[in-house]
Amino acid sequence: MGKRHLEMRVWLTSSLLLAAAGLSLSALPAARAQDSAGFAQESPLAGQSRGRQTRERSLSDRLPDKPSLPPAFSIPVGPLGFSPPGPNYLGQRNSLVSLDFLDENRLLFTFRVPGLMRREGENGTGGDERQIRAVVLALPAGTLEVEALWTVHDRVRYLWALKDGHFLLRDRDGLAQGDATLEVKPFLQFPGPLLWLELDPTGQFLVTNSRESAAAAPTKPGEVSSPESASATMVVDGQQPPKESGPGQTDLVVRILRRTSGQVMLVSRTRSTVHLPINAEGYLESLRGNGQQWVLNLNFFSGGSRILGRVDSTCSPVFDFVSEREVLVSACAAGGGRKLVAMDTDGRRLWEDLTSSAAIWPLIVRSPDGSRLAQETLAVTHDVDAYSPLAAEDVKGQLVRVFDAASGKVALEALASPALDAGGNVAISPSGRRVAVLNAGEIQVFDLPAPPPLTGAVGSQAGR
């Protein structure tokens, strides 16, 4: 592991500053959150994207009576043991279902098995322990190929599909890896509970958030490196990691790891969880500009950075890579509602869509190849804020829109039922040509035309 250091600044939805020291990565200039002149040299294409405004499209929040395309086939889920949760789960953001394509002709469907809630045990588990039933279904017949029963110990997302027919299963402080046989094997062990993880579009890297003891402890065999034992460390907000203030003190720890080997690239103690959008070449930072303007800056792991463009938003926007070359921004519009803005890594704005404030809690699902993405929103009867909280009877339903990533064209509109505010009820196949939606007691599978080709970035950005 090299000894050179990399300083990274990542401003997230809470304007969090993340500085890091890296492997053999060349040093990047520190960016100042004032105006574009203080960050990096702006790409001419980024300026062109602002001069050539894309036409903003307003999308209706009306729930369709039926899907815009008929499903090619449907698979009843009652015989598999699935029963819909009651409306009392709305607002708790519990992960109750995960629907994923293993390949074009096999679906992995996992779901919570209803049962009695366990009492708190001596090991600190109990009320959050639950059973997850997993089945692999062959398409189009829906034949059950294999099934399994897993136990997990919290209520947030537990499964992430990979591109090669494998998946990651998270529970407590460990990650296991499984395949279409549903056999899972230990993969990574963390020094404390693993709270969340994300993958880059290629599936090469993991970004993890975990809660760990503030006291330095030796790394156990098979365990990922701790902040004390890893040679590549980070500093958050320009401050030293939090100090232990008493017995049992814990901190949040963020890591970037290579998925295939589990090698820790960067690690640090932090004061809050971190959403870090990365692709195989670098990471994104959103920097507050003047007024409602936010600047999107792309920093390359190999050195250098440049501004992709600017987005107006009344809230802290959320940035994500849809593919290696396309970035999706979820922002708040000045007149209310939310907007999706897609741009490529050369700074060209590709498309922009606007939804009303009656569509809330957007969730994004992308196809493994990045050619299509789905947005799920809850359709509600009124704007939701501190003075008008959400009640179960305020939810009219859950709308699913599938977009062509290259153009923003809506390829499918459908309903998902029951409404699940944590998602997991929509999946897109590796080719982007099949979409599965859990609706009305069935998994409805839609066959779509081939998606248009993605806009290719001009030249590779590596080495900048």
Phi and psi in degrees as a GROMACS rama.xvg file:
@    title "Ramachandran Plot"
@    xaxis  label "Phi"
@    yaxis  label "Psi"
@TYPE xy
-68.9911  166.812  GLY-2
-108.652  -3.4463  LYS-3
-70.4731  155.98  ARG-4
-116.475  149.134  HIS-5
-124.521  125.469  LEU-6
-100.516  121.19  GLU-7
-117.874  136.602  MET-8
-119.702  120.737  ARG-9
-124.533  109.593  VAL-10
-92.5397  120.563  TRP-11
-106.924  -160.723  LEU-12
-61.4327  -22.0049  THR-13
-105.536  20.7496  SER-14
55.9788  41.2182  SER-15
-78.0018  132.16  LEU-16
-99.2451  123.885  LEU-17
-120.382  112.384  LEU-18
-108.833  142.695  ALA-19
-140.846  155.341  ALA-20
-115.029  130.646  ALA-21
-113.312  -169.859  GLY-22
-71.9413  -115.918  LEU-23
-95.3823  40.3875  SER-24
-92.8248  134.994  LEU-25
-71.9386  152.522  SER-26
-67.1891  138.423  ALA-27
-103.146  146.483  LEU-28
-68.3466  141.676  PRO-29
-69.5326  136.402  ALA-30
-100.281  138.679  ALA-31
-104.358  134.992  ARG-32
-88.2899  68.0947  ALA-33
-127.153  -68.9797  GLN-34
-144.197  172.578  ASP-35
-62.2438  -26.1911  SER-36
-65.5998  -21.0924  ALA-37
-90.0146  -5.80083  GLY-38
-99.0676  -71.8887  PHE-39
-158.777  167.5  ALA-40
-68.3873  128.136  GLN-41
-79.5938  138.694  GLU-42
-67.5397  136.406  SER-43
-56.872  -33.7309  PRO-44
-65.3514  -31.5466  LEU-45
-64.3583  -38.3679  ALA-46
-66.3615  -38.3633  GLY-47
-64.1991  -35.9037  GLN-48
-66.5166  -30.5565  SER-49
-78.7981  -31.9909  ARG-50
-72.0988  -33.072  GLY-51
-101.805  87.9639  ARG-52
-69.8374  132.757  GLN-53
-76.8512  150.327  THR-54
-79.2513  120.73  ARG-55
-74.7009  128.258  GLU-56
-105.979  131.871  ARG-57
-93.4216  126.055  SER-58
-103.783  138.004  LEU-59
-71.3923  146.03  SER-60
-98.1027  12.3849  ASP-61
-69.3139  134.534  ARG-62
-78.5416  126.444  LEU-63
-70.8465  147.659  PRO-64
-68.7858  -29.5084  ASP-65
-151.322  162.711  LYS-66
-60.5763  151.639  PRO-67
-67.5417  -20.0157  SER-68
-129.992  142.847  LEU-69
-71.5041  144.277  PRO-70
-64.0731  143.502  PRO-71
-68.0968  -35.3403  ALA-72
-164.212  163.828  PHE-73
-134.733  150.796  SER-74
-123.984  114.392  ILE-75
-61.9342  137.964  PRO-76
-103.452  -12.7246  VAL-77
-58.9885  -46.8331  GLY-78
-63.0677  -16.8306  PRO-79
-84.1487  -7.67549  LEU-80
101.357  4.09983  GLY-81
-83.9163  133.728  PHE-82
-129.149  136.237  SER-83
-67.0424  141.077  PRO-84
-71.6616  158.678  PRO-85
-75.205  164.745  GLY-86
-67.0775  -13.2121  PRO-87
-65.4659  -13.8315  ASN-88
-79.1051  -19.2772  TYR-89
-61.7889  134.985  LEU-90
94.6599  -15.1733  GLY-91
-90.6899  -12.0873  GLN-92
55.8764  36.795  ARG-93
-79.0288  137.807  ASN-94
-84.8539  110.046  SER-95
-109.955  -16.884  LEU-96
-146.625  149.571  VAL-97
-140.979  120.384  SER-98
-116.32  120.937  LEU-99
-144.099  141.233  ASP-100
-83.0758  127.66  PHE-101
-83.2628  -34.3099  LEU-102
-157.628  -168.77  ASP-103
-65.7816  -22.9561  GLU-104
-122.547  16.1798  ASN-105
-141.256  133.499  ARG-106
-112.215  138.288  LEU-107
-103.322  117.017  LEU-108
-117.647  117.615  PHE-109
-124.344  146.409  THR-110
-159.184  154.567  PHE-111
-67.3282  135.673  ARG-112
-94.8727  119.349  VAL-113
-61.2551  146.481  PRO-114
-176.44  179.099  GLY-115
-69.5095  139.778  LEU-116
-74.8492  132.348  MET-117
-79.4237  150.648  ARG-118
-77.4343  157.596  ARG-119
-61.6136  131.124  GLU-120
-103.051  177.966  GLY-121
-65.4306  -27.8895  GLU-122
-85.0264  8.43879  ASN-123
85.5505  1.22705  GLY-124
-100.839  175.895  THR-125
147.555  -92.7282  GLY-126
-56.87  -28.1643  GLY-127
-98.011  -1.10771  ASP-128
-73.4399  135.449  GLU-129
-148.95  158.051  ARG-130
-98.2271  135.646  GLN-131
-117.471  122.524  ILE-132
-92.9838  134.277  ARG-133
-123.296  134.323  ALA-134
-136.226  143.87  VAL-135
-106.733  125.649  VAL-136
-113.954  130.507  LEU-137
-85.5708  134.534  ALA-138
-103.126  146.925  LEU-139
-91.7956  -6.21529  PRO-140
-69.2066  -24.5521  ALA-141
79.3668  19.4163  GLY-142
-63.9339  133.162  THR-143
-79.0095  115.825  LEU-144
-88.4794  -41.9048  GLU-145
-157.614  153.748  VAL-146
-141.774  159.406  GLU-147
-155.878  166.07  ALA-148
-129.643  123.676  LEU-149
-115.522  156.791  TRP-150
-116.588  128.072  THR-151
-124.964  164.121  VAL-152
-124.849  23.707  HIS-153
-153.883  -171.066  ASP-154
-118.972  11.1434  ARG-155
-98.9899  -177.019  VAL-156
-57.0273  137.367  ARG-157
-121.718  -13.2917  TYR-158
-134.394  136.623  LEU-159
-131.003  122.752  TRP-160
-79.9099  144.234  ALA-161
-105.296  174.04  LEU-162
-79.5767  -17.7843  LYS-163
-103.417  22.2728  ASP-164
86.2234  0.307557  GLY-165
-98.0888  172.811  HIS-166
-149.185  160.822  PHE-167
-108.669  133.59  LEU-168
-116.2  121.466  LEU-169
-103.667  135.099  ARG-170
-156.094  129.47  ASP-171
54.0382  -120.066  ARG-172
-103.325  19.0563  ASP-173
-132.372  155.144  GLY-174
-117.532  132.282  LEU-175
-113.901  156.139  ALA-176
-118.838  134.886  GLN-177
-133.085  175.136  GLY-178
-139.661  -164.311  ASP-179
-65.4675  -15.1042  ALA-180
-80.2296  -9.67118  THR-181
66.9749  14.2579  LEU-182
-81.7486  127.517  GLU-183
-114.443  139.349  VAL-184
-124.827  142.696  LYS-185
-55.2013  139.039  PRO-186
-122.04  -60.1462  PHE-187
-132.359  139.71  LEU-188
-117.524  133.581  GLN-189
-109.804  155.412  PHE-190
-70.34  -3.38984  PRO-191
-160.796  -179.562  GLY-192
-57.9034  131.867  PRO-193
-86.2863  115.509  LEU-194
-87.6227  -34.7081  LEU-195
-165.975  155.608  TRP-196
-148.833  158.053  LEU-197
-137.901  157.041  GLU-198
-121.927  151.054  LEU-199
-78.2301  166.01  ASP-200
-58.4192  -29.4972  PRO-201
-82.3349  -14.7037  THR-202
77.9978  13.8987  GLY-203
-82.1643  -29.4072  GLN-204
-124.259  149.813  PHE-205
-116.058  140.233  LEU-206
-113.401  120.64  VAL-207
-121.051  149.044  THR-208
-122.855  129.42  ASN-209
-140.886  158.901  SER-210
-109.054  123.654  ARG-211
-137.538  161.096  GLU-212
-63.5218  140.258  SER-213
-72.9794  -19.2879  ALA-214
-77.5171  134.325  ALA-215
-63.2169  136.157  ALA-216
-138.426  145.056  ALA-217
-62.2823  144.712  PRO-218
-74.3862  128.489  THR-219
-80.8043  158.781  LYS-220
-57.8778  133.035  PRO-221
81.9912  2.14607  GLY-222
-102.506  145.187  GLU-223
-67.8396  157.487  VAL-224
-63.7546  141.724  SER-225
-86.5384  167.834  SER-226
-57.4774  -27.7673  PRO-227
-80.4991  -29.55  GLU-228
-99.1411  -17.3773  SER-229
-77.5531  140.879  ALA-230
-85.9538  -11.7683  SER-231
-110.616  109.681  ALA-232
-119.413  163.153  THR-233
-123.83  157.84  MET-234
-126.729  131.853  VAL-235
-102.716  135.402  VAL-236
56.7818  27.3438  ASP-237
68.7547  11.8545  GLY-238
-110.347  160.075  GLN-239
-71.1794  156.199  GLN-240
-55.0138  151.322  PRO-241
-56.0065  141.766  PRO-242
-91.1701  149.677  LYS-243
-66.6232  128.754  GLU-244
-110.184  0.165272  SER-245
173.969  172.386  GLY-246
-58.822  137.446  PRO-247
76.8536  6.40091  GLY-248
-61.4758  135.57  GLN-249
-125.14  155.547  THR-250
-128.165  163.279  ASP-251
-88.0105  139.929  LEU-252
-126.521  131.356  VAL-253
-112.257  139.244  VAL-254
-135.523  151.311  ARG-255
-114.548  124.507  ILE-256
-126.573  152.309  LEU-257
-79.2028  125.754  ARG-258
-66.6564  -41.5036  ARG-259
-67.1654  -33.6166  THR-260
-109.233  -18.1938  SER-261
77.4647  7.41881  GLY-262
-65.556  130.049  GLN-263
-82.2812  120.772  VAL-264
-88.4367  -45.8419  MET-265
-140.291  145.806  LEU-266
-153.51  145.08  VAL-267
-163.627  155.188  SER-268
-80.7932  141.403  ARG-269
-132.997  169.246  THR-270
-100.358  -5.53324  ARG-271
-156.907  163.119  SER-272
-66.4104  154.384  THR-273
-124.517  128.199  VAL-274
-100.398  115.307  HIS-275
-122.475  98.3984  LEU-276
-74.3992  121.582  PRO-277
-134.562  153.998  ILE-278
-121.529  -166.296  ASN-279
-72.2565  -12.3179  ALA-280
-109.257  -23.4627  GLU-281
-176.865  -161.313  GLY-282
-135.832  158.189  TYR-283
-101.978  145.548  LEU-284
-133.173  139.116  GLU-285
-107.259  124.979  SER-286
-116.679  132.154  LEU-287
-69.9721  126.005  ARG-288
-102.16  -147.415  GLY-289
-82.4369  137.92  ASN-290
61.4898  -124.013  GLY-291
-95.0346  13.6075  GLN-292
-90.5438  138.448  GLN-293
-124.641  137.482  TRP-294
-103.231  130.663  VAL-295
-100.126  116.284  LEU-296
-115.303  130.295  ASN-297
-107.75  120.72  LEU-298
-108.562  131.489  ASN-299
-93.6832  136.422  PHE-300
-59.0709  -30.1876  PHE-301
-83.6119  0.537764  SER-302
115.472  144.912  GLY-303
89.7742  162.407  GLY-304
-158.646  160.289  SER-305
-156.595  158.608  ARG-306
-84.8743  130.889  ILE-307
-85.2871  -35.3734  LEU-308
165.361  -169.16  GLY-309
-129.305  148.99  ARG-310
-133.678  134.659  VAL-311
-88.0032  132.47  ASP-312
-156.809  137.042  SER-313
-83.6179  -8.3736  THR-314
-125.487  172.153  CYS-315
-68.1816  114.122  SER-316
-71.4767  157.322  PRO-317
-109.32  128.2  VAL-318
-110.886  139.938  PHE-319
-148.199  148.861  ASP-320
-83.1955  123.139  PHE-321
-80.7816  -39.077  VAL-322
-145.27  -176.991  SER-323
-58.8349  -30.7249  GLU-324
-114.95  4.18062  ARG-325
-129.536  135.34  GLU-326
-115.505  135.827  VAL-327
-112.442  129.486  LEU-328
-111.665  126.45  VAL-329
-106.48  113.228  SER-330
-128.56  170.039  ALA-331
-103.704  127.182  CYS-332
-79.0565  151.631  ALA-333
-63.1229  -35.0711  ALA-334
-87.6358  9.91083  GLY-335
100.232  159.848  GLY-336
83.7723  -175.908  GLY-337
-125.676  159.397  ARG-338
-134.285  147.93  LYS-339
-107.109  128.998  LEU-340
-124.39  124.225  VAL-341
-110.435  134.516  ALA-342
-142.319  157.75  MET-343
-97.2597  173.497  ASP-344
-77.1944  0.668195  THR-345
-95.6462  6.33184  ASP-346
88.892  3.04295  GLY-347
-79.4847  128.976  ARG-348
-79.5453  123.461  ARG-349
-91.9003  -45.3739  LEU-350
-165.023  165.197  TRP-351
-150.79  128.933  GLU-352
-126.457  146.422  ASP-353
-123.314  133.07  LEU-354
-119.739  159.974  THR-355
-80.5638  170.576  SER-356
-74.2999  -5.52866  SER-357
-83.3373  -0.0819053  ALA-358
-113.581  113.583  ALA-359
-120.802  169.025  ILE-360
51.0142  60.7441  TRP-361
-67.2918  140.816  PRO-362
-126.422  140.65  LEU-363
-114.137  132.358  ILE-364
-122.799  130.685  VAL-365
-115.43  152.251  ARG-366
-75.0328  151.913  SER-367
-57.1381  -30.9255  PRO-368
-90.9984  -0.0827351  ASP-369
77.1017  6.69586  GLY-370
-79.4975  -24.7898  SER-371
-139.433  155.101  ARG-372
-141.389  150.961  LEU-373
-117.129  140.397  ALA-374
-116.404  127.725  GLN-375
-105.636  135.03  GLU-376
-137.639  150.998  THR-377
-89.2581  128.333  LEU-378
-88.8476  122.459  ALA-379
-123.456  166.379  VAL-380
-84.8173  -14.1368  THR-381
-156.085  164.375  HIS-382
-63.2714  139.53  ASP-383
-104.443  123.191  VAL-384
-152.06  -171.34  ASP-385
-63.3023  -27.4866  ALA-386
-92.133  -16.9631  TYR-387
-131.486  76.9303  SER-388
-68.3679  165.996  PRO-389
-88.6744  130.876  LEU-390
-114.519  156.92  ALA-391
-56.5517  -36.7914  ALA-392
-72.8756  -10.2715  GLU-393
-82.1912  -12.9439  ASP-394
-87.8595  118.218  VAL-395
-84.5373  -26.897  LYS-396
161.405  -178.643  GLY-397
-120.191  124.298  GLN-398
-101.813  134.787  LEU-399
-114.763  124.479  VAL-400
-119.733  130.309  ARG-401
-107.585  125.38  VAL-402
-109.694  146.871  PHE-403
-74.88  122.884  ASP-404
-63.9404  -31.1737  ALA-405
-72.5256  -33.7129  ALA-406
-122.145  -18.0048  SER-407
81.8515  1.94339  GLY-408
-64.293  137.646  LYS-409
-79.0323  115.095  VAL-410
-90.2481  -21.4029  ALA-411
-159.901  138.283  LEU-412
-123.365  133.315  GLU-413
-154.409  164.913  ALA-414
-96.6516  148.791  LEU-415
-117.44  131.867  ALA-416
-147.959  131.806  SER-417
-70.1779  157.044  PRO-418
-68.9844  124.728  ALA-419
-119.086  110.247  LEU-420
-74.6663  -10.0316  ASP-421
-99.4097  1.57935  ALA-422
74.783  -154.791  GLY-423
90.362  -2.9962  GLY-424
-104.001  12.4768  ASN-425
-136.906  138.803  VAL-426
-142.673  148.452  ALA-427
-121.876  135.925  ILE-428
-71.161  165.37  SER-429
-55.4239  -33.3789  PRO-430
-85.6643  -10.176  SER-431
79.6423  4.41592  GLY-432
-97.8325  -7.15304  ARG-433
-126.692  138.897  ARG-434
-128.245  131.806  VAL-435
-112.985  132.859  ALA-436
-132.69  130.645  VAL-437
-81.3766  116.058  LEU-438
-151.669  127.989  ASN-439
52.7752  45.9471  ALA-440
80.9419  11.1973  GLY-441
-139.573  155.646  GLU-442
-94.9951  109.993  ILE-443
-92.341  127.19  GLN-444
-112.848  124.581  VAL-445
-108.793  133.089  PHE-446
-97.9319  122.779  ASP-447
-110.606  158.009  LEU-448
-62.4655  163.638  PRO-449
-59.6461  135.365  ALA-450
-70.744  152.661  PRO-451
-66.1991  153.781  PRO-452
-64.9031  146.104  PRO-453
-69.8367  147.453  LEU-454
-67.7362  123.302  THR-455
-83.9013  134.134  GLY-456
-69.7669  145.752  ALA-457
-81.761  107.557  VAL-458
79.5941  158.727  GLY-459
-84.3261  143.361  SER-460
-92.8712  -5.87022  GLN-461
-63.2829  142.263  ALA-462
87.5574  -0.833744  GLY-463
